[in-house]
Amino acid sequence: MFRMRTIWWALLVLGMSLGATAQDQDKDSSQSQPQNPVPAPAFGQNAPILDPENPPVTGLDQPGLELRTATRSFISPAIQLSESAQTNGANQLGNNDLESVGRVLGALDLQQFWPKSDLFLEYLGGGAFYSSPYDVAQLQAFGVDAVTRWRTGQLTLRDSFSYLPDGSFQIGYGGTPGLGFANGGIGGLLGGIPGEEQFGNGAKDAIGDYPRLANTGVLDAVQAITPRSAITVAGGFANAHFFDSNCSVQGDLCLINSDQITAQGGYSHLLNRHDQIGVIYAFQLFQFPDVAGGQIYIHIANVRWSHTINGRLSLIVGVGPQYIELEQGGYYKKWSPSAKVQLRYKLGHASIVATYEKFTSAGSGFFLGADTQVGRLGYKRPLARTWDFYADLTYSNNKRLEISETFGAVGATSYNDGSAGVVFRKHLGRTFDFFGSYRFSELAFNAPPDVPGISGRGRIVQQHVGTIGVEWHPAPTRIE
């Protein structure tokens, strides 16, 4: 027993001696040899102005309030089947007939990540089946979002294409399958000029069931010039083309095609961790067919301020003048204000989005340009472990911009457009969702359309749409 204790004490003393000797040797070597310091991070890797959670206020990206998704490359398919009971399915003035519309949608998404580049692709395709009168129409949409980064900036290409059969600016009435950015418009364009989220919104509002094609492409770049300052530039093209709208046929509504070109540049400065200021200048050109005669030149200046708390709140406020030149059977000039306010707030599990914008739009096929004001309110939250709830409310006022009354789709000088909807979605396991939704929309002109054959049908288009559906989205297939 005494011998064992002696051995343990000897081992303990030996270990302590070896440890002390090693520390002395390390100390001596550190004093005799210069230490190699860790290289300082390169400018751009630690520039606060390039934080993706609080991007430059004059850029096109918006601060993220949701949790970051896993950076894994995958391919993911999805299929959605839905059936709607719908009043005024033909989207006509003064019509309240009830009919059913079935929709089949398929989605294919690609998400690919590289060390300095990301790529997102989505295709949506399917058909709508109308009961009265029986008809089948196709729905097509494609979206791409590609970004490449360097030490002090990034370059992003975004494009959205859609072909819709009935003028609706939503493909699905219960949410679209897939990632959801190939829905006929480019979402997330927060920091640019007012109305940029509706870039190419000539296909937003509608009368009748005229198919329309819309495409929007935007290329934007961000370049940090100091850790707290950055310049942003962007350019884009958008068009809206209406099919089967024959201006030579009596009693047919003559909708107006449009092209839109936008170029803008801005400067953003980070005041502190949460606040930014910025200034932005943009030039826009709206062009209409020769038969309509006309184009619009717009010069826009905006001062921007943002307040962001990562993961919780994002507030953007922008205001400034716009100078408008019209060439439509003459030459006209005018000044008007432009403004944008957007609040995104995450309260517990719920998310709230409220926006107001005042800008010049292409006129949605009704006017040769319009002075547009839009307000939106959206709400989303999970109701339980497997239930989600969505609600939204939208209202817009549009006043005819052109002076000449010799050409136009309608004889009115303004119209209001409003909609409200709710969606309940139930997750059935990992691969299936069931959803139910209701949406009401109203398009009201201040005077009946001055079109022979349809003038006596009133000035209001209303729709009630109730939808149920099921969606299948299997587990993504990794490709790395």
C-alpha positions as a printed Julia matrix, in Angstrom:
480×3 Matrix{Float64}:
   0.0    0.0     0.0
   2.79   2.42    0.97
   4.66   1.46   -2.22
   1.65   2.24   -4.46
   1.16   5.69   -2.88
   4.86   6.42   -3.41
   4.6    5.52   -7.1
   1.5    7.76   -7.62
   3.19  10.73   -5.94
   6.29  10.24   -8.07
   4.24  10.22  -11.29
   2.4   13.38  -10.24
   5.61  15.27   -9.48
   7.13  14.09  -12.78
   4.1   15.3   -14.78
   4.14  18.73  -13.12
   7.86  19.07  -13.82
   7.44  18.19  -17.48
   4.57  20.7   -17.83
   6.6   23.48  -16.23
   9.58  22.69  -18.47
   7.39  22.8   -21.62
   5.92  26.17  -20.62
   9.42  27.58  -20.02
  10.58  26.32  -23.4
   7.54  27.84  -25.15
   8.13  31.14  -23.36
  11.78  31.21  -24.35
  11.03  30.32  -27.95
   8.31  32.98  -28.18
  10.74  35.6   -26.87
  13.52  34.54  -29.21
  11.4   34.21  -32.39
   9.04  36.9   -33.79
   5.37  35.92  -33.91
   3.5   35.85  -37.23
   0.31  37.93  -36.73
  -3.0   36.74  -38.28
  -3.64  38.7   -41.49
  -6.3   41.42  -41.1
  -9.54  40.72  -42.98
  -9.58  42.22  -46.46
 -11.75  45.28  -47.05
 -15.1   44.04  -48.23
 -15.12  40.92  -46.08
 -15.85  43.0   -43.0
 -17.5   46.09  -44.56
 -20.77  46.72  -42.69
 -22.31  48.3   -45.79
 -22.16  44.89  -47.53
 -24.01  43.02  -44.77
 -26.69  40.93  -46.56
 -28.95  41.36  -43.51
 -28.85  45.16  -44.01
 -27.92  45.83  -47.66
 -27.43  49.33  -49.16
 -30.65  51.34  -48.99
 -30.37  52.36  -52.67
 -29.81  48.79  -53.88
 -32.48  46.33  -54.94
 -32.09  43.74  -52.17
 -34.18  43.89  -49.03
 -33.11  43.15  -45.44
 -33.87  39.6   -44.36
 -36.29  39.01  -41.51
 -36.47  35.23  -41.9
 -33.96  32.64  -40.77
 -31.26  31.9   -43.29
 -31.86  28.79  -45.37
 -29.28  26.03  -45.64
 -26.73  26.73  -48.35
 -27.15  23.4   -50.12
 -27.52  22.87  -53.85
 -30.6   20.93  -54.89
 -33.29  20.3   -57.48
 -36.86  20.27  -56.23
 -40.14  19.48  -58.06
 -43.69  20.28  -56.94
 -47.24  19.77  -58.23
 -50.37  21.69  -57.23
 -53.99  20.81  -57.99
 -56.77  23.27  -57.16
 -60.44  23.92  -57.84
 -62.05  27.36  -57.62
 -65.63  28.54  -57.45
 -65.46  31.92  -59.13
 -67.89  34.68  -59.97
 -67.3   36.57  -63.2
 -64.73  34.13  -64.49
 -64.54  36.03  -67.79
 -63.61  39.18  -65.82
 -66.24  41.32  -67.56
 -67.92  44.6   -66.57
 -71.17  44.04  -64.68
 -70.97  40.22  -64.86
 -71.7   38.02  -61.81
 -72.06  34.55  -63.34
 -70.72  31.68  -61.23
 -68.39  29.09  -62.71
 -65.71  26.63  -61.67
 -62.07  26.83  -62.7
 -59.63  23.96  -62.19
 -55.9   24.56  -62.23
 -52.94  22.21  -62.54
 -49.49  23.65  -61.84
 -46.08  22.05  -61.86
 -42.86  23.61  -60.59
 -39.21  22.74  -60.96
 -36.62  24.63  -58.91
 -32.84  24.63  -59.03
 -30.71  26.08  -56.25
 -26.94  26.02  -56.85
 -24.2   27.5   -54.67
 -20.55  28.1   -55.46
 -17.9   29.84  -53.3
 -18.6   33.27  -54.85
 -21.8   32.78  -56.85
 -25.39  31.67  -56.33
 -27.99  30.6   -58.9
 -31.74  30.18  -58.49
 -33.95  28.97  -61.34
 -37.65  28.24  -61.34
 -40.12  27.12  -63.97
 -43.89  27.03  -63.5
 -46.21  25.5   -66.05
 -49.74  24.23  -66.2
 -53.26  24.9   -67.32
 -56.57  26.42  -66.28
 -59.83  24.61  -67.12
 -62.93  26.82  -67.32
 -66.45  25.36  -67.09
 -68.7   28.04  -68.64
 -68.02  28.18  -71.48
 -65.62  25.26  -71.46
 -62.12  26.37  -72.3
 -58.52  25.41  -71.55
 -55.74  27.96  -71.2
 -52.06  27.55  -70.47
 -50.04  29.22  -67.72
 -46.29  29.67  -68.06
 -43.73  31.41  -65.87
 -39.97  31.39  -65.51
 -37.67  33.14  -63.07
 -33.91  33.44  -62.6
 -31.86  35.07  -59.86
 -28.07  34.86  -60.28
 -25.49  36.66  -58.16
 -21.7   36.75  -58.22
 -19.6   38.42  -55.54
 -16.11  39.85  -55.28
 -14.16  41.31  -52.38
 -15.96  44.66  -52.3
 -19.24  44.13  -54.14
 -21.59  41.97  -56.13
 -23.46  41.74  -59.44
 -27.0   40.33  -59.7
 -29.1   39.32  -62.7
 -32.86  38.9   -62.23
 -35.44  37.99  -64.84
 -39.11  37.06  -64.64
 -41.29  35.91  -67.53
 -44.99  35.04  -67.42
 -47.78  34.17  -69.83
 -51.18  34.27  -68.13
 -54.56  33.53  -69.69
 -56.9   35.93  -67.9
 -54.94  38.96  -66.82
 -54.61  37.94  -63.21
 -51.36  39.08  -61.65
 -51.36  35.96  -59.47
 -50.84  32.49  -60.91
 -52.09  30.65  -57.84
 -54.94  31.61  -55.53
 -53.49  29.65  -52.61
 -49.82  30.33  -53.14
 -47.62  28.97  -55.91
 -45.59  25.78  -55.58
 -41.81  25.94  -55.5
 -39.65  28.85  -54.37
 -42.29  31.29  -55.56
 -40.27  33.94  -57.43
 -41.43  32.97  -60.96
 -44.86  34.51  -60.41
 -44.95  37.16  -63.1
 -43.03  39.79  -61.16
 -39.68  40.25  -59.47
 -40.09  40.36  -55.74
 -37.74  41.83  -53.21
 -36.85  44.96  -55.19
 -36.86  47.14  -52.1
 -34.22  49.82  -52.31
 -34.81  51.25  -55.76
 -37.17  53.96  -56.94
 -40.87  53.9   -56.0
 -42.84  51.38  -58.03
 -39.83  49.25  -58.88
 -41.36  46.19  -57.27
 -44.05  46.56  -59.94
 -41.42  46.93  -62.66
 -43.32  46.38  -65.9
 -46.7   46.4   -64.18
 -48.52  46.98  -67.46
 -50.07  43.53  -66.91
 -51.31  44.08  -63.38
 -54.96  45.1   -63.82
 -57.39  43.67  -66.32
 -60.79  43.58  -67.97
 -61.79  40.52  -69.94
 -59.92  37.29  -70.45
 -57.26  38.54  -72.84
 -54.03  36.57  -72.45
 -51.0   38.67  -71.74
 -47.25  38.18  -71.78
 -44.97  40.08  -69.43
 -41.2   39.95  -69.07
 -38.88  41.87  -66.79
 -35.08  41.75  -66.71
 -32.88  43.7   -64.28
 -29.1   43.83  -63.86
 -27.8   45.58  -60.75
 -24.42  46.02  -59.05
 -23.22  47.08  -55.61
 -19.69  48.41  -55.02
 -18.38  49.41  -51.6
 -16.11  52.46  -51.67
 -15.48  52.58  -47.9
 -16.5   50.17  -45.12
 -19.61  52.34  -44.55
 -20.41  53.65  -48.04
 -21.38  52.05  -51.34
 -22.58  53.01  -54.8
 -25.33  51.08  -56.56
 -26.32  50.98  -60.23
 -29.13  49.13  -61.99
 -30.71  48.89  -65.41
 -33.68  46.97  -66.66
 -36.22  46.37  -69.39
 -39.86  45.32  -69.06
 -42.74  44.84  -71.46
 -46.4   43.9   -71.38
 -48.14  42.51  -74.48
 -51.89  41.83  -74.66
 -53.12  39.12  -77.04
 -56.56  38.91  -78.69
 -57.22  42.6   -77.94
 -58.31  43.75  -81.38
 -58.68  47.52  -81.72
 -60.32  47.16  -85.16
 -63.26  45.08  -83.91
 -66.3   47.0   -82.71
 -67.19  46.12  -79.14
 -63.71  44.84  -78.33
 -61.66  46.5   -75.63
 -58.44  47.92  -77.05
 -55.71  47.32  -74.46
 -52.39  49.11  -74.89
 -49.04  47.33  -75.06
 -46.07  49.0   -73.4
 -42.29  48.81  -73.03
 -40.36  50.22  -70.11
 -36.64  51.03  -69.72
 -35.15  52.06  -66.38
 -31.62  53.1   -65.38
 -30.66  54.28  -61.91
 -27.7   55.02  -59.68
 -27.43  55.69  -55.97
 -25.15  56.32  -53.01
 -25.7   54.71  -49.59
 -24.02  55.55  -46.29
 -24.28  53.58  -43.05
 -24.76  56.01  -40.15
 -24.64  53.34  -37.46
 -25.46  49.7   -36.97
 -29.17  50.21  -37.7
 -29.55  53.38  -39.8
 -28.7   54.26  -43.39
 -29.22  57.25  -45.64
 -29.0   57.37  -49.4
 -29.72  59.37  -52.53
 -30.84  57.92  -55.83
 -31.42  59.21  -59.36
 -33.29  57.29  -62.04
 -34.37  57.72  -65.64
 -37.38  55.91  -67.09
 -38.74  55.64  -70.6
 -42.23  54.31  -71.36
 -42.94  53.52  -75.01
 -46.32  52.68  -76.56
 -47.3   51.4   -80.05
 -47.33  53.83  -82.96
 -51.1   53.57  -83.24
 -51.38  54.86  -79.68
 -48.72  57.43  -80.34
 -46.51  58.45  -77.52
 -43.69  57.98  -75.11
 -42.96  59.27  -71.63
 -39.61  60.41  -70.2
 -39.29  60.5   -66.42
 -36.45  61.84  -64.25
 -36.68  60.8   -60.59
 -34.66  61.85  -57.53
 -35.22  60.3   -54.11
 -33.72  60.71  -50.66
 -33.81  57.44  -48.71
 -33.57  56.52  -45.02
 -33.75  53.07  -43.51
 -33.83  51.66  -40.01
 -33.15  47.95  -39.66
 -32.96  45.6   -36.68
 -31.72  42.26  -37.97
 -34.37  39.59  -37.87
 -37.05  41.88  -36.44
 -37.73  45.15  -38.23
 -37.06  46.95  -41.51
 -38.35  50.47  -42.24
 -37.66  52.28  -45.51
 -38.75  55.86  -46.21
 -38.05  57.64  -49.5
 -39.38  60.83  -51.05
 -38.45  63.18  -53.88
 -39.59  64.92  -57.07
 -40.1   63.48  -60.52
 -40.04  65.45  -63.76
 -42.26  64.03  -66.51
 -42.14  64.8   -70.23
 -44.94  63.47  -72.44
 -44.85  63.14  -76.21
 -48.43  62.21  -77.09
 -49.92  64.26  -79.9
 -47.95  67.19  -78.5
 -45.31  67.95  -75.91
 -46.19  68.35  -72.23
 -44.17  68.8   -69.04
 -45.13  68.36  -65.4
 -43.66  67.94  -61.94
 -45.05  65.58  -59.33
 -43.85  63.93  -56.09
 -42.76  60.32  -55.75
 -42.64  58.45  -52.46
 -42.15  55.05  -50.91
 -42.66  53.79  -47.36
 -42.29  50.15  -46.39
 -42.46  48.58  -42.95
 -41.63  44.93  -42.4
 -41.96  43.74  -38.81
 -41.59  40.35  -37.19
 -43.55  40.01  -33.95
 -42.96  36.62  -32.39
 -43.98  34.08  -35.02
 -46.0   36.61  -37.01
 -44.77  38.81  -39.87
 -46.38  42.09  -40.97
 -45.67  44.04  -44.17
 -47.16  47.48  -44.86
 -46.24  49.61  -47.9
 -47.26  52.82  -49.62
 -45.9   53.99  -52.99
 -46.55  56.89  -55.34
 -45.01  56.61  -58.8
 -45.66  56.73  -62.54
 -46.78  53.43  -64.1
 -47.33  52.25  -67.67
 -51.11  52.39  -67.22
 -51.92  48.65  -67.06
 -53.14  48.62  -70.66
 -55.9   51.17  -69.96
 -53.99  54.47  -70.13
 -50.9   55.83  -71.85
 -49.21  56.13  -68.48
 -50.78  56.71  -65.07
 -50.11  58.52  -61.83
 -50.35  55.57  -59.44
 -50.67  55.27  -55.67
 -50.6   51.81  -54.07
 -51.06  50.69  -50.48
 -50.61  47.14  -49.18
 -50.95  45.3   -45.9
 -49.89  41.68  -45.44
 -49.93  39.36  -42.44
 -48.51  35.86  -41.99
 -48.17  33.54  -39.01
 -48.34  29.86  -38.08
 -51.55  29.02  -36.22
 -50.25  25.72  -34.9
 -47.47  23.27  -35.54
 -48.93  22.27  -38.93
 -51.11  25.28  -39.86
 -50.15  28.55  -41.59
 -52.3   31.64  -42.13
 -51.85  34.4   -44.72
 -53.9   37.56  -45.25
 -53.41  40.57  -47.52
 -55.16  43.8   -48.44
 -54.26  45.95  -51.48
 -55.67  49.19  -52.86
 -54.5   51.43  -55.71
 -55.62  54.65  -57.35
 -54.61  55.33  -60.96
 -55.13  58.63  -62.79
 -54.65  58.95  -66.52
 -51.41  60.74  -67.32
 -51.83  61.48  -71.0
 -53.37  64.74  -72.13
 -54.64  63.55  -75.49
 -57.99  61.71  -75.44
 -57.8   60.52  -79.04
 -56.69  57.02  -78.05
 -57.17  54.84  -75.02
 -58.61  51.58  -73.83
 -61.34  53.26  -71.8
 -63.01  56.65  -71.73
 -62.47  57.04  -67.97
 -59.82  59.33  -66.52
 -59.07  57.22  -63.42
 -59.78  53.88  -61.79
 -59.39  52.24  -58.4
 -58.32  48.66  -57.88
 -58.66  46.8   -54.58
 -58.38  43.22  -53.36
 -58.44  41.26  -50.11
 -57.7   37.63  -49.45
 -56.97  34.96  -46.85
 -55.21  31.59  -47.15
 -55.15  28.68  -44.71
 -52.49  26.05  -45.35
 -52.23  22.67  -43.59
 -49.01  20.62  -43.7
 -49.81  16.93  -44.17
 -46.55  15.25  -43.3
 -43.32  16.24  -45.03
 -44.45  16.16  -48.65
 -48.1   17.27  -48.84
 -49.98  20.51  -48.12
 -53.69  21.21  -48.19
 -54.91  24.79  -48.59
 -58.1   26.79  -48.76
 -58.38  30.44  -49.78
 -60.84  33.24  -50.49
 -60.18  36.4   -52.5
 -62.3   39.39  -53.45
 -61.24  41.97  -56.03
 -62.85  45.05  -57.53
 -61.8   47.26  -60.42
 -63.86  50.48  -60.67
 -63.59  53.23  -63.31
 -64.83  56.75  -62.65
 -66.89  56.54  -65.87
 -68.18  53.64  -68.03
 -65.73  52.63  -70.78
 -66.41  54.53  -73.97
 -66.29  51.46  -76.2
 -69.15  50.63  -78.6
 -70.81  47.37  -77.63
 -69.73  47.32  -73.97
 -70.47  50.88  -72.82
 -73.78  49.92  -71.24
 -72.33  47.22  -68.97
 -71.37  49.52  -66.13
 -68.02  50.63  -64.81
 -67.16  47.99  -62.15
 -65.54  44.57  -62.42
 -65.89  42.35  -59.33
 -64.73  38.82  -58.59
 -65.2   36.42  -55.67
 -62.9   33.39  -55.75
 -62.99  30.48  -53.29
 -60.31  27.83  -53.78
 -59.3   24.5   -52.28
 -56.26  22.55  -53.36
 -53.5   20.12  -52.54
 -49.77  20.45  -53.16
 -47.09  17.77  -53.39
 -43.46  18.75  -52.79
 -41.08  15.8   -52.27
 -37.77  16.15  -50.49
 -35.22  18.08  -52.6
 -32.55  16.11  -54.43
 -29.07  17.28  -53.56
 -26.75  17.83  -56.5
 -23.44  18.37  -54.75
